[in-house]
Amino acid sequence: MSLRDRAAQFAPFSALTGYEALLKEVARTVEPRRELAEASQELLNAQLQLLMGHLGERPIVQIEYFLPDARKNGGTYMHTTGRLVQVLPDEGQLVLSDGNTIALADIAALKSDVLDELDFTG
């Protein structure tokens, strides 16, 4: 038997191809979408209205939003910062200068210097 053939018989063998990938997928955690209280939804709507009035200034906004997972129920809460270019209520999207679009329904929180003038006390 050649040295190569002899070495081949000791090569690793995986009878369960893809098993490790499956274990990693099962172990990967996702968060459930948090339902916003009515007061929080009203606050977000007021913030969006104010931001729409300042679009010409291209304000810098910090956004926390829910990114649904492609394979599991749930997703991940993401944070991004960018210059706001457009708010498209008919399409339900917010557009940043880097081309990112975020669904309005997925936004959990907004921060911006422009929002400081909004009276949160109601």
KOLVEXBA-22514 format. One record per atom (N, C-alpha, C): residue number from 0; residue in three letters; atom name; z, y, x. Coordinates in Angstrom, 2 decimals, always signed. Example, Ala and Ser with C-alpha at 12.3 -4.5 7.8 and 13.67 -1.06 7.14 Angstrom:
% KOLVEXBA-22514
REC   koldo   paza   drenfi        c3        c2        c1
REC       0    ALA        N     +7.80     -5.69    +13.19
REC       0    ALA       CA     +7.80     -4.50    +12.30
REC       0    ALA        C     +7.80     -3.30    +13.20
REC       1    SER        N     +7.08     -2.25    +12.85
REC       1    SER       CA     +7.14     -1.06    +13.67
REC       1    SER        C     +7.87     +0.03    +12.90
***
This chain:
% KOLVEXBA-22514
REC   koldo   paza   drenfi        c3        c2        c1
REC       0    MET        N     +0.00     -1.17     +0.86
REC       0    MET       CA     +0.00     +0.00     +0.00
REC       0    MET        C     +0.00     +1.23     +0.90
REC       1    SER        N     -0.87     +2.17     +0.55
REC       1    SER       CA     -0.96     +3.38     +1.38
REC       1    SER        C     +0.29     +4.23     +1.17
REC       2    LEU        N     +0.53     +5.09     +2.13
REC       2    LEU       CA     +1.69     +5.96     +2.07
REC       2    LEU        C     +1.62     +6.88     +0.85
REC       3    ARG        N     +0.40     +7.31     +0.51
REC       3    ARG       CA     +0.21     +8.20     -0.65
REC       3    ARG        C     +0.55     +7.46     -1.94
REC       4    ASP        N     +0.06     +6.25     -2.10
REC       4    ASP       CA     +0.34     +5.46     -3.30
REC       4    ASP        C     +1.82     +5.16     -3.42
REC       5    ARG        N     +2.43     +4.89     -2.29
REC       5    ARG       CA     +3.86     +4.59     -2.30
REC       5    ARG        C     +4.66     +5.82     -2.74
REC       6    ALA        N     +4.28     +7.01     -2.25
REC       6    ALA       CA     +4.97     +8.24     -2.62
REC       6    ALA        C     +4.77     +8.55     -4.11
REC       7    ALA        N     +3.61     +8.24     -4.66
REC       7    ALA       CA     +3.31     +8.54     -6.06
REC       7    ALA        C     +4.24     +7.82     -7.01
REC       8    GLN        N     +4.69     +6.65     -6.64
REC       8    GLN       CA     +5.56     +5.90     -7.55
REC       8    GLN        C     +6.95     +6.54     -7.68
REC       9    PHE        N     +7.29     +7.45     -6.76
REC       9    PHE       CA     +8.57     +8.13     -6.85
REC       9    PHE        C     +8.43     +9.57     -7.37
REC      10    ALA        N     +7.23     +9.96     -7.77
REC      10    ALA       CA     +7.00    +11.30     -8.30
REC      10    ALA        C     +7.78    +11.46     -9.60
REC      11    PRO        N     +8.23    +12.67     -9.88
REC      11    PRO       CA     +8.98    +12.89    -11.12
REC      11    PRO        C     +8.11    +12.60    -12.34
REC      12    PHE        N     +8.73    +12.06    -13.36
REC      12    PHE       CA     +8.02    +11.72    -14.58
REC      12    PHE        C     +8.80    +12.32    -15.75
REC      13    SER        N     +8.09    +13.01    -16.60
REC      13    SER       CA     +8.74    +13.61    -17.77
REC      13    SER        C     +8.13    +13.00    -19.02
REC      14    ALA        N     +8.84    +12.07    -19.59
REC      14    ALA       CA     +8.37    +11.44    -20.82
REC      14    ALA        C     +8.46    +12.39    -22.00
REC      15    LEU        N     +9.32    +13.38    -21.89
REC      15    LEU       CA     +9.52    +14.32    -22.99
REC      15    LEU        C     +8.91    +15.68    -22.64
REC      16    THR        N     +7.61    +15.72    -22.51
REC      16    THR       CA     +6.91    +16.95    -22.18
REC      16    THR        C     +7.22    +18.01    -23.23
REC      17    GLY        N     +7.63    +19.19    -22.79
REC      17    GLY       CA     +7.94    +20.29    -23.69
REC      17    GLY        C     +9.38    +20.30    -24.19
REC      18    TYR        N    +10.15    +19.29    -23.85
REC      18    TYR       CA    +11.53    +19.21    -24.33
REC      18    TYR        C    +12.37    +20.37    -23.81
REC      19    GLU        N    +12.20    +20.72    -22.54
REC      19    GLU       CA    +12.97    +21.83    -21.98
REC      19    GLU        C    +12.64    +23.14    -22.68
REC      20    ALA        N    +11.37    +23.36    -22.95
REC      20    ALA       CA    +10.95    +24.58    -23.65
REC      20    ALA        C    +11.55    +24.62    -25.06
REC      21    LEU        N    +11.59    +23.48    -25.71
REC      21    LEU       CA    +12.18    +23.39    -27.03
REC      21    LEU        C    +13.67    +23.71    -26.99
REC      22    LEU        N    +14.37    +23.20    -25.99
REC      22    LEU       CA    +15.80    +23.49    -25.85
REC      22    LEU        C    +16.04    +24.98    -25.63
REC      23    LYS        N    +15.20    +25.61    -24.81
REC      23    LYS       CA    +15.34    +27.04    -24.57
REC      23    LYS        C    +15.11    +27.83    -25.86
REC      24    GLU        N    +14.13    +27.41    -26.65
REC      24    GLU       CA    +13.84    +28.11    -27.90
REC      24    GLU        C    +15.00    +27.97    -28.88
REC      25    VAL        N    +15.57    +26.78    -28.97
REC      25    VAL       CA    +16.70    +26.56    -29.88
REC      25    VAL        C    +17.91    +27.38    -29.42
REC      26    ALA        N    +18.11    +27.50    -28.13
REC      26    ALA       CA    +19.26    +28.22    -27.59
REC      26    ALA        C    +19.09    +29.74    -27.68
REC      27    ARG        N    +17.85    +30.20    -27.81
REC      27    ARG       CA    +17.58    +31.65    -27.88
REC      27    ARG        C    +18.16    +32.21    -29.18
REC      28    THR        N    +18.93    +33.28    -29.06
REC      28    THR       CA    +19.58    +33.84    -30.24
REC      28    THR        C    +18.83    +35.06    -30.75
REC      29    VAL        N    +18.91    +35.25    -32.04
REC      29    VAL       CA    +18.36    +36.44    -32.70
REC      29    VAL        C    +19.45    +37.00    -33.60
REC      30    GLU        N    +19.31    +38.27    -33.94
REC      30    GLU       CA    +20.26    +38.92    -34.83
REC      30    GLU        C    +19.67    +39.01    -36.23
REC      31    PRO        N    +20.52    +38.97    -37.24
REC      31    PRO       CA    +20.01    +39.25    -38.58
REC      31    PRO        C    +19.76    +40.75    -38.74
REC      32    ARG        N    +18.86    +41.10    -39.63
REC      32    ARG       CA    +18.61    +42.51    -39.90
REC      32    ARG        C    +19.83    +43.06    -40.64
REC      33    ARG        N    +20.33    +44.20    -40.17
REC      33    ARG       CA    +21.45    +44.86    -40.84
REC      33    ARG        C    +20.91    +45.69    -42.01
REC      34    GLU        N    +21.50    +45.52    -43.16
REC      34    GLU       CA    +21.12    +46.32    -44.31
REC      34    GLU        C    +21.86    +47.65    -44.23
REC      35    LEU        N    +21.11    +48.74    -44.30
REC      35    LEU       CA    +21.73    +50.06    -44.22
REC      35    LEU        C    +22.33    +50.44    -45.57
REC      36    ALA        N    +23.48    +51.07    -45.52
REC      36    ALA       CA    +24.10    +51.58    -46.74
REC      36    ALA        C    +23.24    +52.72    -47.27
REC      37    GLU        N    +23.39    +53.02    -48.54
REC      37    GLU       CA    +22.59    +54.07    -49.18
REC      37    GLU        C    +22.76    +55.41    -48.47
REC      38    ALA        N    +23.99    +55.73    -48.05
REC      38    ALA       CA    +24.24    +56.99    -47.35
REC      38    ALA        C    +23.49    +57.03    -46.02
REC      39    SER        N    +23.42    +55.91    -45.32
REC      39    SER       CA    +22.70    +55.84    -44.05
REC      39    SER        C    +21.20    +56.00    -44.28
REC      40    GLN        N    +20.69    +55.42    -45.35
REC      40    GLN       CA    +19.27    +55.57    -45.68
REC      40    GLN        C    +18.94    +57.01    -46.01
REC      41    GLU        N    +19.82    +57.67    -46.75
REC      41    GLU       CA    +19.61    +59.08    -47.08
REC      41    GLU        C    +19.63    +59.94    -45.83
REC      42    LEU        N    +20.54    +59.63    -44.92
REC      42    LEU       CA    +20.62    +60.37    -43.67
REC      42    LEU        C    +19.33    +60.19    -42.87
REC      43    LEU        N    +18.84    +58.96    -42.75
REC      43    LEU       CA    +17.58    +58.73    -42.03
REC      43    LEU        C    +16.43    +59.47    -42.67
REC      44    ASN        N    +16.36    +59.48    -44.00
REC      44    ASN       CA    +15.29    +60.21    -44.69
REC      44    ASN        C    +15.37    +61.71    -44.40
REC      45    ALA        N    +16.58    +62.27    -44.41
REC      45    ALA       CA    +16.74    +63.68    -44.09
REC      45    ALA        C    +16.34    +63.96    -42.64
REC      46    GLN        N    +16.71    +63.07    -41.73
REC      46    GLN       CA    +16.34    +63.25    -40.33
REC      46    GLN        C    +14.82    +63.19    -40.15
REC      47    LEU        N    +14.17    +62.26    -40.83
REC      47    LEU       CA    +12.70    +62.16    -40.74
REC      47    LEU        C    +12.03    +63.42    -41.29
REC      48    GLN        N    +12.55    +63.95    -42.40
REC      48    GLN       CA    +11.98    +65.18    -42.97
REC      48    GLN        C    +12.10    +66.33    -41.98
REC      49    LEU        N    +13.26    +66.44    -41.35
REC      49    LEU       CA    +13.47    +67.50    -40.37
REC      49    LEU        C    +12.54    +67.32    -39.17
REC      50    LEU        N    +12.42    +66.10    -38.69
REC      50    LEU       CA    +11.53    +65.84    -37.55
REC      50    LEU        C    +10.07    +66.15    -37.91
REC      51    MET        N     +9.67    +65.86    -39.14
REC      51    MET       CA     +8.30    +66.17    -39.56
REC      51    MET        C     +8.03    +67.67    -39.52
REC      52    GLY        N     +9.05    +68.48    -39.76
REC      52    GLY       CA     +8.90    +69.92    -39.69
REC      52    GLY        C     +8.80    +70.44    -38.27
REC      53    HIS        N     +9.12    +69.61    -37.29
REC      53    HIS       CA     +9.09    +70.01    -35.88
REC      53    HIS        C     +8.05    +69.24    -35.07
REC      54    LEU        N     +7.09    +68.62    -35.74
REC      54    LEU       CA     +6.09    +67.81    -35.03
REC      54    LEU        C     +5.30    +68.62    -34.00
REC      55    GLY        N     +5.06    +69.89    -34.28
REC      55    GLY       CA     +4.31    +70.74    -33.35
REC      55    GLY        C     +5.01    +70.88    -32.01
REC      56    GLU        N     +6.32    +70.74    -32.02
REC      56    GLU       CA     +7.10    +70.83    -30.78
REC      56    GLU        C     +7.13    +69.51    -30.02
REC      57    ARG        N     +6.66    +68.44    -30.66
REC      57    ARG       CA     +6.70    +67.10    -30.08
REC      57    ARG        C     +8.10    +66.78    -29.55
REC      58    PRO        N     +9.08    +66.75    -30.44
REC      58    PRO       CA    +10.47    +66.54    -30.00
REC      58    PRO        C    +10.69    +65.16    -29.39
REC      59    ILE        N    +11.61    +65.12    -28.46
REC      59    ILE       CA    +12.01    +63.85    -27.87
REC      59    ILE        C    +13.01    +63.20    -28.83
REC      60    VAL        N    +12.76    +61.93    -29.16
REC      60    VAL       CA    +13.63    +61.21    -30.08
REC      60    VAL        C    +14.09    +59.90    -29.44
REC      61    GLN        N    +15.31    +59.54    -29.75
REC      61    GLN       CA    +15.84    +58.23    -29.38
REC      61    GLN        C    +15.89    +57.42    -30.67
REC      62    ILE        N    +15.32    +56.23    -30.63
REC      62    ILE       CA    +15.20    +55.42    -31.83
REC      62    ILE        C    +15.80    +54.05    -31.59
REC      63    GLU        N    +16.64    +53.63    -32.54
REC      63    GLU       CA    +17.10    +52.25    -32.58
REC      63    GLU        C    +16.35    +51.61    -33.74
REC      64    TYR        N    +15.68    +50.49    -33.45
REC      64    TYR       CA    +14.90    +49.85    -34.51
REC      64    TYR        C    +14.97    +48.33    -34.38
REC      65    PHE        N    +14.68    +47.69    -35.51
REC      65    PHE       CA    +14.71    +46.24    -35.58
REC      65    PHE        C    +13.33    +45.70    -35.28
REC      66    LEU        N    +13.25    +44.76    -34.35
REC      66    LEU       CA    +11.99    +44.10    -34.01
REC      66    LEU        C    +12.08    +42.66    -34.49
REC      67    PRO        N    +11.37    +42.33    -35.59
REC      67    PRO       CA    +11.43    +40.96    -36.10
REC      67    PRO        C    +10.92    +39.95    -35.08
REC      68    ASP        N    +11.54    +38.78    -35.06
REC      68    ASP       CA    +11.14    +37.71    -34.16
REC      68    ASP        C     +9.94    +36.98    -34.74
REC      69    ALA        N     +9.01    +36.60    -33.90
REC      69    ALA       CA     +7.80    +35.92    -34.35
REC      69    ALA        C     +8.04    +34.47    -34.74
REC      70    ARG        N     +9.11    +33.85    -34.21
REC      70    ARG       CA     +9.32    +32.42    -34.42
REC      70    ARG        C    +10.54    +32.06    -35.25
REC      71    LYS        N    +11.51    +32.96    -35.32
REC      71    LYS       CA    +12.75    +32.65    -36.02
REC      71    LYS        C    +13.05    +33.74    -37.05
REC      72    ASN        N    +13.89    +33.40    -38.03
REC      72    ASN       CA    +14.40    +34.41    -38.93
REC      72    ASN        C    +15.34    +35.30    -38.14
REC      73    GLY        N    +15.18    +36.60    -38.29
REC      73    GLY       CA    +15.99    +37.54    -37.54
REC      73    GLY        C    +15.14    +38.28    -36.54
REC      74    GLY        N    +15.79    +38.83    -35.53
REC      74    GLY       CA    +15.07    +39.59    -34.53
REC      74    GLY        C    +16.04    +40.22    -33.55
REC      75    THR        N    +15.62    +41.34    -32.97
REC      75    THR       CA    +16.40    +42.03    -31.96
REC      75    THR        C    +16.39    +43.52    -32.24
REC      76    TYR        N    +17.52    +44.16    -32.02
REC      76    TYR       CA    +17.56    +45.62    -32.12
REC      76    TYR        C    +17.17    +46.21    -30.78
REC      77    MET        N    +16.16    +47.05    -30.82
REC      77    MET       CA    +15.60    +47.66    -29.61
REC      77    MET        C    +15.92    +49.15    -29.61
REC      78    HIS        N    +15.89    +49.75    -28.42
REC      78    HIS       CA    +16.08    +51.19    -28.26
REC      78    HIS        C    +14.91    +51.73    -27.46
REC      79    THR        N    +14.39    +52.85    -27.89
REC      79    THR       CA    +13.32    +53.50    -27.15
REC      79    THR        C    +13.49    +55.00    -27.25
REC      80    THR        N    +12.94    +55.70    -26.28
REC      80    THR       CA    +12.96    +57.16    -26.27
REC      80    THR        C    +11.54    +57.62    -25.99
REC      81    GLY        N    +11.11    +58.63    -26.72
REC      81    GLY       CA     +9.77    +59.16    -26.50
REC      81    GLY        C     +9.55    +60.43    -27.28
REC      82    ARG        N     +8.37    +61.02    -27.07
REC      82    ARG       CA     +7.98    +62.23    -27.79
REC      82    ARG        C     +7.34    +61.83    -29.12
REC      83    LEU        N     +7.84    +62.41    -30.18
REC      83    LEU       CA     +7.32    +62.13    -31.51
REC      83    LEU        C     +6.01    +62.88    -31.72
REC      84    VAL        N     +4.97    +62.14    -32.08
REC      84    VAL       CA     +3.66    +62.74    -32.30
REC      84    VAL        C     +3.35    +62.84    -33.80
REC      85    GLN        N     +3.63    +61.78    -34.54
REC      85    GLN       CA     +3.32    +61.76    -35.97
REC      85    GLN        C     +4.35    +60.94    -36.73
REC      86    VAL        N     +4.54    +61.32    -37.98
REC      86    VAL       CA     +5.25    +60.49    -38.94
REC      86    VAL        C     +4.24    +60.27    -40.07
REC      87    LEU        N     +3.92    +59.01    -40.31
REC      87    LEU       CA     +2.92    +58.65    -41.31
REC      87    LEU        C     +3.59    +57.95    -42.48
REC      88    PRO        N     +4.08    +58.73    -43.45
REC      88    PRO       CA     +4.83    +58.10    -44.55
REC      88    PRO        C     +3.97    +57.14    -45.38
REC      89    ASP        N     +2.70    +57.44    -45.57
REC      89    ASP       CA     +1.83    +56.56    -46.37
REC      89    ASP        C     +1.63    +55.21    -45.70
REC      90    GLU        N     +1.56    +55.20    -44.35
REC      90    GLU       CA     +1.42    +53.97    -43.60
REC      90    GLU        C     +2.77    +53.37    -43.24
REC      91    GLY        N     +3.84    +54.15    -43.46
REC      91    GLY       CA     +5.18    +53.68    -43.13
REC      91    GLY        C     +5.41    +53.55    -41.64
REC      92    GLN        N     +4.86    +54.49    -40.86
REC      92    GLN       CA     +4.98    +54.39    -39.41
REC      92    GLN        C     +5.35    +55.72    -38.77
REC      93    LEU        N     +5.97    +55.59    -37.62
REC      93    LEU       CA     +6.31    +56.70    -36.75
REC      93    LEU        C     +5.54    +56.45    -35.45
REC      94    VAL        N     +4.88    +57.47    -34.91
REC      94    VAL       CA     +4.04    +57.30    -33.73
REC      94    VAL        C     +4.59    +58.16    -32.59
REC      95    LEU        N     +4.75    +57.52    -31.42
REC      95    LEU       CA     +5.21    +58.22    -30.22
REC      95    LEU        C     +4.03    +58.53    -29.31
REC      96    SER        N     +4.22    +59.45    -28.37
REC      96    SER       CA     +3.13    +59.89    -27.50
REC      96    SER        C     +2.60    +58.78    -26.60
REC      97    ASP        N     +3.40    +57.76    -26.32
REC      97    ASP       CA     +2.93    +56.66    -25.48
REC      97    ASP        C     +2.12    +55.63    -26.28
REC      98    GLY        N     +1.90    +55.90    -27.57
REC      98    GLY       CA     +1.11    +55.00    -28.40
REC      98    GLY        C     +1.94    +54.01    -29.19
REC      99    ASN        N     +3.23    +53.91    -28.91
REC      99    ASN       CA     +4.09    +53.00    -29.67
REC      99    ASN        C     +4.17    +53.45    -31.12
REC     100    THR        N     +4.07    +52.49    -32.02
REC     100    THR       CA     +4.29    +52.77    -33.43
REC     100    THR        C     +5.48    +51.93    -33.89
REC     101    ILE        N     +6.31    +52.53    -34.70
REC     101    ILE       CA     +7.50    +51.87    -35.20
REC     101    ILE        C     +7.48    +51.99    -36.72
REC     102    ALA        N     +7.69    +50.87    -37.37
REC     102    ALA       CA     +7.74    +50.87    -38.83
REC     102    ALA        C     +8.97    +51.64    -39.30
REC     103    LEU        N     +8.76    +52.55    -40.25
REC     103    LEU       CA     +9.87    +53.34    -40.76
REC     103    LEU        C    +10.97    +52.45    -41.35
REC     104    ALA        N    +10.57    +51.35    -41.96
REC     104    ALA       CA    +11.54    +50.44    -42.57
REC     104    ALA        C    +12.41    +49.74    -41.54
REC     105    ASP        N    +11.97    +49.71    -40.27
REC     105    ASP       CA    +12.72    +49.03    -39.22
REC     105    ASP        C    +13.68    +49.95    -38.47
REC     106    ILE        N    +13.62    +51.25    -38.74
REC     106    ILE       CA    +14.46    +52.20    -38.00
REC     106    ILE        C    +15.90    +52.11    -38.50
REC     107    ALA        N    +16.81    +51.97    -37.54
REC     107    ALA       CA    +18.23    +51.88    -37.87
REC     107    ALA        C    +18.96    +53.19    -37.56
REC     108    ALA        N    +18.48    +53.93    -36.55
REC     108    ALA       CA    +19.15    +55.18    -36.17
REC     108    ALA        C    +18.19    +56.07    -35.40
REC     109    LEU        N    +18.37    +57.38    -35.55
REC     109    LEU       CA    +17.57    +58.38    -34.84
REC     109    LEU        C    +18.51    +59.39    -34.18
REC     110    LYS        N    +18.11    +59.85    -33.00
REC     110    LYS       CA    +18.82    +60.93    -32.32
REC     110    LYS        C    +17.78    +61.85    -31.71
REC     111    SER        N    +18.06    +63.15    -31.79
REC     111    SER       CA    +17.18    +64.14    -31.18
REC     111    SER        C    +17.92    +65.48    -31.18
REC     112    ASP        N    +17.61    +66.33    -30.21
REC     112    ASP       CA    +18.20    +67.66    -30.18
REC     112    ASP        C    +17.82    +68.44    -31.44
REC     113    VAL        N    +16.64    +68.19    -31.98
REC     113    VAL       CA    +16.18    +68.86    -33.19
REC     113    VAL        C    +17.10    +68.55    -34.37
REC     114    LEU        N    +17.68    +67.37    -34.37
REC     114    LEU       CA    +18.52    +66.95    -35.49
REC     114    LEU        C    +19.89    +67.60    -35.49
REC     115    ASP        N    +20.23    +68.31    -34.42
REC     115    ASP       CA    +21.52    +68.98    -34.35
REC     115    ASP        C    +21.68    +70.04    -35.43
REC     116    GLU        N    +20.56    +70.59    -35.91
REC     116    GLU       CA    +20.64    +71.63    -36.93
REC     116    GLU        C    +20.84    +71.05    -38.34
REC     117    LEU        N    +20.76    +69.74    -38.48
REC     117    LEU       CA    +20.96    +69.11    -39.78
REC     117    LEU        C    +22.45    +69.02    -40.07
REC     118    ASP        N    +22.85    +69.46    -41.24
REC     118    ASP       CA    +24.26    +69.41    -41.63
REC     118    ASP        C    +24.56    +68.02    -42.18
REC     119    PHE        N    +25.33    +67.22    -41.44
REC     119    PHE       CA    +25.63    +65.85    -41.83
REC     119    PHE        C    +26.81    +65.75    -42.79
REC     120    THR        N    +27.46    +66.87    -43.04
REC     120    THR       CA    +28.64    +66.79    -43.90
REC     120    THR        C    +28.29    +66.70    -45.37
REC     121    GLY        N    +27.02    +66.87    -45.70
REC     121    GLY       CA    +26.56    +66.60    -47.03
REC     121    GLY        C    +26.70    +67.69    -48.00
***
